Amino acid sequence: MNPANEFRLPDLGEGLTDAELVRWSVAEGDTVELDQVIAEVETAKALVELPSPFAGTVLALLAEPGTIVEVGAPLIRIGEPGAGDSPVAAATPAAEAPDHPATLVGYGPTAAPASRRRRRRAMPAPGSPDLERARPDAKPSARRLAHELGIDLSDVQGTGFGGAITPEDVRAHDVPRETAPPEEAPAHRETRTPIRGVRRRTADAVTRSAFTAPHVTEFVTVDVSATMDLIDRLRASPAFAGLEPTPLPLVAKVLLVALREHPSLNSSWDEEHQEIVTKHYVNLGIATATSRGLLVPSVKDANLMSLLELTRAIHQLVETARAGRCTPADLSGGTITITNVGVFGVDTGTPILSPGEAAILCLGAIAPRPWVVEGEVAVRSVTTLGLSFDHRLVDGEQGSRFLADIAATLTDPLTLL
């Protein structure tokens, strides 16, 4: 009898030591082919589809959706029917040579502290009645939402087809957890959400940045009426059809042009060698709010792009990030970042640097305000920009001139030509 093959969670690269199993694409008894997608896992950086390294029949699913699985831990057993008790040939990074660990995505493992994440609960034995009870019928989106809200799906009543739990069921269940009177449900006066995945990585990154890089933030208020007029013209241009140009790509283009005269804003600090590393390329980070938390994917070699190419690249990158499909490569390698808090109606902010970068530009809300034009008060489109920079890399004059140049170009965007 052929032995069963046990597939273990492979090394996902970027120093990641574990991942959350989001959903299975197969069930016990299914026949799978080589490289068929069998599951989807969520790391601290991206959603990753796992292809099967084996062909055969699914004998057992060894992890439950919603659990945290460490690299090297068993996920699935595949083989011939009846081979479940035979010796197992495991597909795992541990089976590789020490100097050549298997890597599924990214650039390979990096030094990282051991994960302190814990599984939610012990996994019932495959095929047992407890396993069936532990797997409520729920849509993947409902499982993800329940995970973010810290809700046990076994407590949720499903209203979908066949009693399946929908995201609306999860949201409805979450209401009494926070609003029930103390005398009725004192244990539900608080909601505790486990910090993991993107939110945990973001928390670690901003804490590290805030306490290692000496931040300085400056502000400037700008009349961007001419910029808004230009954006209206771009929206009417056939070349930009389907892209719906917004201020963000144009401000990003202005930033990229300003970097040519102020390269210190596109540098990093090499602590080990005590050197400033000035980059002659620009990987522009775009801070993006998603359902999983804040992501900062970057447009690679953005300095080489035209305004149309940059607009298209930002649009595609944001859509990919919000769909949870960014790769580790998308989320690494940034050299300078832009964040747009104006979409939330906020005037400006004091953004925290992405680790390893010298600067981040904050675009505030653009709104009609009274403005003095040639000695007369007029209503103009005005915004406030905030620039945070690492004072080890950028002194006050450099940062101020960079911000002033961006403001001047946004006042008269035809200078881009």
Summary of the structure (lengths in Angstrom):
residues: 417
radius of gyration: 25.4
end to end distance: 72.8
largest distance: 91.6
contacts: 1294
relative contact order: 0.12
helix: 31%
strand: 25%
